[in-house]
Amino acid sequence: MTDFAVAGEETKIYKMGKEDFFEVISKYPKVALNVIRELAKKLNEADSRIRDLALHNATIRAINELLRLSRKVGTRLGNNGVKIGVRLTHEEFADMIGTSRETATKILKKLRKLSFINLAKDRRIILNTDKIKEFI
């Protein structure tokens, strides 16, 4: 799982066929530019994940994924770090970093022991970005 959405209020989702989509982007160049920007972001993110898988151990991949999540769905908590705005199971997190659930659990425990992460009352991860920057 690399993409997700959380609705903060009642939401409607619409579906559009391929031909209608092509018609819209040909009529509205700004829509086409926004689509290109989003695709470029996704391509850069995929490149970053592939580089992580090829070059880094599971702990570094976990830290990098938490940093990506903090940028994508994080909320700044003053000096206390960034609260990641989604709750992930250890299995989902393991899938994101390309490891087993057991390894992901061990890594999260290790990161907690190093004070890189903490859990909020709602069980969401709080990332201590200052501590991670010291490490990196």
DOVO-301720 format. One record per atom (N, C-alpha, C, O): residue in three letters; z, y, x. Coordinates in pm, whole numbers, plus 50000, padded with zeros to 5 digits. Example, Ala and Ser with C-alpha at 12.3 -4.5 7.8 and 13.67 -1.06 7.14 Angstrom:
2
ALA507804943151319;ALA507804955051230;ALA507804967051320;ALA508464966851424;SER507084977551285;SER507144989451367;SER507875000351290;SER508045011451341;
***
This chain:
136
MET500004988350084;MET500005000050000;MET500005012450088;MET500935014350167;THR498995020650077;THR498965032950156;THR498885045250067;THR499195056250113;ASP498485043649944;ASP498385055049853;ASP499195052349728;ASP499245041149678;PHE499835062649681;PHE500645061349561;PHE500805075249501;PHE500525085349566;ALA501255075549379;ALA501505088149311;ALA502745086749227;ALA503045076049174;VAL503485097649216;VAL504655098049133;VAL504475109849039;VAL504305121149084;ALA504515107148909;ALA504355117848810;ALA505715124148784;ALA506665117248748;GLY505785137148802;GLY507035144348777;GLY507185148348632;GLY508245153048590;GLU506145146548555;GLU506165149848413;GLU505165140948342;GLU504455133148406;GLU505105141948210;GLU504165133748136;GLU502755136548186;GLU502355148048203;THR502015125848209;THR500715126948275;THR499675118548205;THR499975107748154;LYS498435123548204;LYS497305115748152;LYS496395112648269;LYS496185121148357;ILE495855100648270;ILE494925096648375;ILE493575094148311;ILE493475087148210;TYR492535099848370;TYR491185098048320;TYR490365090048419;TYR490585090648539;LYS489425082648367;LYS488535074648449;LYS487115080048434;LYS486705083848325;MET486375080148545;MET485025085548543;MET484105075348611;MET484435069848716;GLY482965072948551;GLY481985063948609;GLY481305070248730;GLY481355082348750;LYS480675061748810;LYS480035066248934;LYS478955076748907;LYS478915087048976;GLU478095074448809;GLU476995083948780;GLU477555097348735;GLU477055107848778;ASP478575097348650;ASP479185109948606;ASP479805117248724;ASP479715129548734;PHE480445109648814;PHE481055115648933;PHE479985122449019;PHE480175133749062;PHE478875115549043;PHE477805121549122;PHE477235134049056;PHE476885143649123;GLU477155133848924;GLU476675145548852;GLU477625157348870;GLU477185168648893;VAL478915154848861;VAL479905165548877;VAL479845171449017;VAL479835183649032;ILE479805162949120;ILE479795168749256;ILE478485175549290;ILE478445184349376;SER477395171649224;SER476135178749249;SER476115192249179;SER475485201649227;LYS476795193449065;LYS476855206148992;LYS477875215849052;LYS477685227949048;TYR478955210449108;TYR480055218749155;TYR480345215949303;TYR481105206849336;PRO479735223649392;PRO479895221449536;PRO481355221949583;PRO481725215049679;LYS482185230049517;LYS483595230749557;LYS484285217349534;LYS485145213349613;VAL483915210349430;VAL484475197049405;VAL484035187649517;VAL484835179849568;ALA482755188449554;ALA482245179949662;ALA482995182849793;ALA483335173449865;LEU483255195549824;LEU483995199149945;LEU485415193649942;LEU485925188750044;ASN486055194349827;ASN487415188949815;ASN487415173849833;ASN488325168349896;VAL486415167149779;VAL486315152549796;VAL486125149349944;VAL486745140049996;ILE485265156950012;ILE485025154750155;ILE486305156950235;ILE486615149250325;ARG487065167550201;ARG488335170150271;ARG489295158450253;ARG489935154150350;GLU489405153350131;GLU490325142150105;GLU489875129550179;GLU490695122250234;LEU488565127050180;LEU488055115450252;LEU488315116750402;LEU488635106950469;ALA488165128850455;ALA488435131150598;ALA489905128550629;ALA490225122550732;LYS490815133050541;LYS492255130450560;LYS492525115450562;LYS493255110550648;LYS491925108350467;LYS492135093850459;LYS491565086850582;LYS492155077250632;LEU490425091450630;LEU489825085650750;LEU490725087950872;LEU490935078750952;ASN491265100050886;ASN492175102950997;ASN493435094450989;ASN493925089351090;GLU493955092950868;GLU495155084750849;GLU494875070050882;GLU495695063450946;ALA493725065150839;ALA493355051250870;ALA493195049451021;ALA493625039251076;ASP492585059151086;ASP492425058651231;ASP493795058251300;ASP493985050751396;SER494715066251252;SER496065066551308;SER496775053251290;SER497435048451382;ARG496625047251173;ARG497245034151147;ARG496635023251235;ARG497345014751288;ILE495335023451250;ILE494645013551334;ILE495105015051480;ILE495355005151548;ARG495205027451526;ARG495675029951661;ARG497105024751679;ARG497435018851781;ASP497955027151578;ASP499325021951582;ASP499345006751594;ASP500065001151677;LEU498545000151511;LEU498514985451513;LEU498034980151647;LEU498524969951695;ALA497084987051708;ALA496504982251833;ALA497374985251955;ALA497394977552051;LEU498084996551952;LEU498735001252074;LEU500265001052074;LEU500875001552181;HIS500885000351957;HIS502335002251952;HIS503074990151899;HIS502534982051824;ASN504344989151939;ASN505184978451886;ASN505634982151744;ASN505394993351697;ALA506284972951678;ALA506654974751536;ALA507604986451515;ALA507514993251413;THR508504988851608;THR509455000051593;THR508735013451595;THR508995022051512;ILE507825015051689;ILE507055027651697;ILE506165029051574;ILE506025040051521;ARG505565018051529;ARG504735018551407;ARG505585022951288;ARG505135030751205;ALA506825017951280;ALA507715021651170;ALA508045036451176;ALA508015043351074;ILE508375041351294;ILE508685055651308;ILE507485064151270;ILE507625074051197;ASN506305060351318;ASN505095067951285;ASN504805067751136;ASN504395077851078;GLU505015056151072;GLU504765055250927;GLU505765063950851;GLU505395070650755;LEU507025063950893;LEU508015072550827;LEU507665087250845;LEU507845095150753;LEU507165090950961;LEU506725104750982;LEU505535108250892;LEU505475119150836;ARG504575098850879;ARG503435101150790;ARG503925102950646;ARG503485112050575;LEU504825094150603;LEU505355095150467;LEU506105108350446;LEU506025114450339;SER506835112650547;SER507575125250534;SER506635137050516;SER506925146350441;ARG505495136650586;ARG504505147350570;ARG503825146750434;ARG503505157050374;LYS503605134550387;LYS502845132450263;LYS503695134750138;LYS503265141650045;VAL504895129150135;VAL505715129750014;VAL507165133750043;VAL508075130649966;GLY507365140650156;GLY508725144350196;GLY509165157750140;GLY508355166450110;THR510485158950129;THR511115171450086;THR512105175550195;THR513005167850231;ARG511935187550248;ARG512815192450354;ARG514215194350299;ARG514395199650189;LEU515225189950375;LEU516625191050334;LEU517385200350429;LEU518465196850477;GLY516835211950455;GLY517485221050549;GLY517545214850686;GLY516525210150739;ASN518735214750746;ASN518905209150880;ASN519145194150877;ASN519255187850983;ASN519215188250759;ASN519535174050746;ASN518325164950749;ASN518455152950725;GLY517145170150777;GLY515975161750785;GLY515055162850666;GLY515005173150599;VAL514325152050640;VAL513345151450533;VAL513615139250447;VAL513755128150498;LYS513685141350316;LYS513865130250222;LYS512495125450178;LYS511685133150126;ILE512245112550199;ILE510955106850161;ILE510965104450010;ILE511865097949958;GLY509965109749943;GLY509955110549797;GLY509595097849722;GLY509395098449600;VAL509495086649788;VAL509225074049718;VAL510205063449767;VAL510675063849881;ARG510495054049680;ARG511335042849719;ARG510425031049748;ARG509605027149665;LEU510595025349865;LEU509785013849906;LEU510705001849926;LEU511825003149975;THR510214990249887;THR510934978049921;THR510684975150069;THR509754980550129;HIS511504966650125;HIS511274962750264;HIS509934955650278;HIS509264956950380;GLU509544948050176;GLU508254941150177;GLU507094951150181;GLU506144949550258;GLU507174961550097;GLU506114971650096;GLU506044978950230;GLU504964981450282;PHE507214982350284;PHE507244989250413;PHE506684980150523;PHE505944984750609;ALA507044967350520;ALA506524957750618;ALA505004957150612;ALA504344956850715;ASP504454956850491;ASP502994956650476;ASP502364969150537;ASP501304968450598;MET503034980550520;MET502494993050572;MET502464993350725;MET501574999550783;ILE503424986650789;ILE503484987050935;ILE502964974251000;ILE503014972751122;GLY502464965050918;GLY501824952950971;GLY502794943251034;GLY502554938051143;THR503904940650964;THR504894931351017;THR505514923450902;THR505164925750786;SER506414914450932;SER507084906550828;SER508214914650765;SER508674924550822;ARG508654910550649;ARG509754917250581;ARG511014916650666;ARG511754926450675;GLU511254905150727;GLU512454903550810;GLU512454913250928;GLU513474919350958;THR511314914550992;THR511204923851105;THR511384938251058;THR512074946051124;ALA510784941650945;ALA510934955250891;ALA512404958150861;ALA512894969150888;THR513114948450806;THR514534950150776;THR515324952550904;THR516184961450908;LYS515054944851008;LYS515734946651137;LYS515444960451195;LYS516334967051249;ILE514204964751185;ILE513814977851239;ILE514534988951163;ILE515044998351224;LEU514574988051031;LEU515244998350952;LEU516734998950986;LEU517305009750993;LYS517354987351006;LYS518764987051048;LYS518934993751184;LYS519865001451204;LYS518024990751276;LYS518054996651410;LYS517895011851403;LYS518625019251470;LEU516935016551321;LEU516705030851306;LEU517915037751244;LEU518225049251277;ARG518585030851153;ARG519795036251092;ARG520905037251196;ARG521615047351202;LYS521045026951278;LYS522075026751383;LYS521835037951485;LYS522785043851536;LEU520575040851514;LEU520215051651607;LEU520285065451541;LEU520025075551606;SER520625065951412;SER520705078351332;SER519345084951313;SER519265096951289;PHE518265077051322;PHE516925082251293;PHE516715083351143;PHE516005092351096;ILE517335074251068;ILE517215074550922;ILE518595072750860;ILE519545068250924;ASN518665076550733;ASN519855074350652;ASN519365071950511;ASN518195074650480;LEU520225067050425;LEU519845065150286;LEU520535075450198;LEU521735077850212;ALA519775081450109;ALA520345090750011;ALA521015082649901;ALA520885070449895;LYS521735089549813;LYS522415082849703;LYS521435075449613;LYS521785065149555;ASP520225080549600;ASP519215074049516;ASP518425063349592;ASP517385058749545;ARG518925059449710;ARG518365048649793;ARG517035052449858;ARG516295043849905;ARG516715065349860;ARG515515069649930;ARG515875072950074;ARG517005076750104;ILE514905071350162;ILE515155073250305;ILE515185088050340;ILE514335095850295;ILE516175091850420;ILE516235105250477;ILE515915103750625;ILE516585096350698;LEU514905110650668;LEU514425109850805;LEU515025121150887;LEU514885132850852;ASN515695117850996;ASN516265127751086;ASN515185131551188;ASN515125125851297;THR514355140951151;THR513195144451233;THR513605150051370;THR512915147751469;ASP514725157351376;ASP515175162851504;ASP515525151651601;ASP515155152051719;LYS516225141551552;LYS516615130151636;LYS515375122551684;LYS515315118151799;ILE514405121051595;ILE513175113951632;ILE512395121951737;ILE511855116151831;LYS512345135151722;LYS511635143451820;LYS512275142351959;LYS511585142452060;GLU513615141251962;GLU514295139052091;GLU513855125952155;GLU513665125252276;PHE513685115752072;PHE513305102452119;PHE511875102352171;PHE511575096252274;ILE510995109152098;ILE509565109052133;ILE509365118152251;ILE508245119752299;
***
